[in-house]
């Protein structure tokens, strides 16, 4: 996680505890940093405030890179409860990396009750890209996102990209913009690979732009493939 070292705060984390409240950008980055060596099974994280990572307008970040970059919470197997709060200003850019709020998640995790707004993700290659979760499974409920996603490759989802573990998406709403230069794109979920997935009361009201025209785009408002 190049560049994260100076930005994170893990002073709040006590190993063996099972409940934590996150209220600042530095603490959110601390969770991302800790996830490199922890899956947080049975641990509950709650947002105690709205968190602004970068100021400014996400639509301008294609040309003007903001101060803080995001790399994704990894291997998450706990509970993340936003308690109705908002995360804004996430910016992630990379090549052949999983990009989203959560880079990976496990089928036993729960992620719920928050909005991700004014955020921008740009990647290339064939790793999954989305606004909430790139790869894995779990239960995702009451989540809103209006992120901008730009991907020069395959596998893009508004909420989730590649799902290969049991997963549920309920009351999830993607209202952002997806621009993809290859195929495989879904407004809620991109692809389901050998897993049982439930999508219930979800809404896609954003936009998808794909310029790939060889053998079909495999693109859908809810699911790509």
C-alpha positions in Angstrom: 0.0 0.0 0.0 2.4 2.6 -1.2 1.7 6.0 0.2 -0.6 4.8 3.0 2.0 4.8 5.7 1.8 8.5 6.4 -2.0 8.6 6.3 -3.3 6.0 8.6 -4.1 5.8 12.3 -4.3 2.4 14.1 -4.0 3.7 17.6 -7.7 2.9 18.1 -7.2 -0.8 17.3 -6.8 -3.3 20.1 -6.3 -6.9 19.0 -8.9 -9.2 20.7 -11.6 -6.6 20.9 -14.7 -7.2 18.8 -16.2 -3.7 18.4 -14.7 -0.5 17.0 -16.1 2.8 15.9 -14.5 4.7 13.1 -14.9 8.5 12.8 -12.0 9.9 10.8 -10.3 9.4 7.4 -7.1 8.3 9.2 -9.0 5.6 11.1 -10.7 4.4 7.9 -7.2 4.1 6.3 -6.1 2.3 9.4 -8.7 -0.3 8.8 -7.5 -0.7 5.2 -3.9 -1.0 6.4 -4.7 -3.6 9.1 -6.7 -5.7 6.6 -3.4 -6.7 4.9 -2.9 -9.0 7.9 -6.4 -9.5 9.4 -9.7 -10.8 8.1 -11.6 -9.5 11.1 -13.8 -12.5 11.5 -16.6 -11.7 14.0 -15.3 -8.1 14.5 -17.8 -5.2 14.1 -16.9 -1.8 12.8 -19.3 1.1 12.9 -19.0 4.5 11.3 -19.6 7.1 13.9 -19.5 10.1 11.6 -19.5 11.1 7.9 -16.0 10.7 6.5 -14.6 12.9 3.8 -11.4 11.5 2.2 -10.7 14.0 -0.5 -12.3 17.4 -1.1 -13.3 18.6 -4.6 -15.3 17.0 -7.4 -14.8 13.4 -8.4 -15.5 14.2 -12.1 -12.3 16.3 -12.2 -10.0 13.6 -10.8 -9.4 11.9 -14.2 -7.0 14.9 -14.8 -6.4 16.3 -11.4 -5.3 13.6 -8.9 -6.4 14.3 -5.4 -4.3 14.1 -2.3 -5.2 10.6 -0.9 -5.4 7.3 -2.9 -7.4 4.3 -1.9 -6.4 0.7 -2.3 -9.2 -1.3 -0.8 -10.0 -3.2 2.4 -8.8 -6.8 1.9 -10.1 -10.2 2.8 -12.9 -8.7 5.0 -14.9 -11.2 7.0 -16.4 -9.0 9.7 -19.3 -6.5 9.9 -19.1 -3.0 8.6 -22.1 -0.9 9.6 -22.2 2.6 8.3 -25.1 3.5 10.6 -26.5 5.8 7.9 -23.4 7.8 7.4 -21.6 8.9 4.2 -18.1 8.2 2.9 -17.1 10.6 0.2 -14.0 11.4 -1.8 -12.5 8.0 -2.4 -10.0 7.9 -5.2 -8.4 4.8 -6.6 -6.3 4.2 -9.7 -4.2 1.1 -10.7 -3.3 -1.6 -13.1 -4.3 -5.3 -12.6 -5.5 -4.7 -9.0 -8.9 -5.2 -7.5 -10.4 -1.8 -6.9 -13.4 -0.9 -4.7 -14.1 0.1 -1.1 -13.6 -3.6 -0.3 -11.0 -5.3 -2.6 -12.0 -8.7 -1.2 -14.7 -10.0 1.1 -15.8 -13.4 2.5 -19.3 -14.9 2.4 -19.8 -14.5 6.1 -19.2 -10.7 6.1 -21.9 -8.1 6.4 -21.6 -4.6 4.9 -24.6 -2.2 5.3 -26.2 1.1 5.9 -24.1 3.8 4.2 -23.6 5.9 1.1 -20.5 6.2 -1.0 -20.6 9.4 -2.9 -18.4 11.7 -4.9 -15.8 9.0 -5.5 -13.7 7.9 -8.5 -12.1 4.6 -9.5 -9.9 4.1 -12.6 -8.2 0.8 -13.5 -7.1 -1.3 -16.4 -6.5 -5.0 -16.9 -8.8 -7.9 -16.0 -9.1 -7.7 -12.2 -12.6 -6.8 -10.9 -13.5 -3.1 -10.4 -16.6 -1.8 -8.6 -17.5 0.9 -6.1 -18.3 -1.4 -3.0 -16.7 -4.8 -3.4 -14.4 -6.1 -6.1 -14.3 -9.9 -5.4 -15.8 -12.5 -3.0 -19.2 -12.6 -1.3 -21.1 -11.6 1.7 -24.3 -9.8 2.7 -24.7 -6.2 1.4 -27.7 -4.2 2.4 -28.9 -0.6 2.2 -26.0 0.8 0.3 -26.0 3.7 -2.1 -23.3 4.7 -4.5 -22.9 7.4 -7.2 -19.2 6.7 -7.9 -17.5 7.2 -11.3 -15.8 4.1 -12.6 -13.5 4.1 -15.5 -12.0 0.7 -16.6 -9.8 -0.2 -19.5 -10.4 -3.9 -19.4 -13.0 -6.5 -18.3 -15.2 -7.0 -15.2 -16.9 -3.9 -13.9 -19.9 -3.7 -11.5 -21.6 -0.7 -10.0 -21.9 -2.3 -6.6 -19.9 -5.5 -7.0 -17.6 -7.1 -9.7 -16.7 -10.8 -9.5 -18.8 -12.8 -7.0 -17.6 -16.3 -6.4 -18.9 -16.9 -2.9 -22.5 -16.9 -1.6 -23.8 -13.3 -1.6 -26.9 -11.2 -1.0 -27.5 -7.7 -2.3 -30.6 -6.1 -0.9 -31.7 -2.5 -1.2 -28.5 -1.5 -3.0 -28.7 1.4 -5.4 -26.1 2.4 -7.9 -26.6 5.9 -9.4 -23.1 6.5 -10.8 -21.4 6.4 -14.2 -19.4 3.4 -15.6 -17.2 3.8 -18.6 -15.6 0.6 -19.9 -13.5 -0.1 -23.0 -14.0 -3.9 -22.9 -16.8 -6.3 -22.0 -18.4 -7.7 -18.9 -20.3 -5.0 -17.0 -23.3 -5.0 -14.6 -25.1 -2.1 -13.0 -25.3 -4.0 -9.7 -23.1 -7.1 -10.1 -20.7 -7.8 -13.0 -20.3 -11.6 -12.9 -21.4 -14.6 -10.8 -19.0 -17.5 -10.8 -20.3 -20.8 -9.4 -22.0 -19.1 -6.4 -25.5 -18.6 -5.1 -26.4 -14.9 -5.3 -29.6 -13.2 -4.3 -30.4 -9.7 -5.6 -33.5 -8.2 -4.0 -35.0 -4.6 -4.1 -31.9 -3.2 -5.9 -31.9 -0.3 -8.3 -29.6 0.8 -11.1 -30.3 4.4 -12.3 -26.8 5.3 -13.5 -25.2 5.1 -16.9 -23.0 2.5 -18.6 -20.9 3.3 -21.7 -19.1 0.5 -23.5 -17.2 0.8 -26.8 -16.4 -3.0 -27.1 -18.2 -4.5 -30.1 -16.6 -7.8 -30.8 -18.9 -10.7 -29.9 -21.2 -8.7 -27.6 -20.5 -6.6 -24.6 -22.1 -8.9 -21.9 -23.5 -5.9 -20.2 -26.7 -5.7 -18.1 -28.5 -3.2 -15.9 -28.4 -5.6 -13.0 -26.0 -8.4 -13.9 -23.4 -8.6 -16.7 -23.0 -12.3 -16.9 
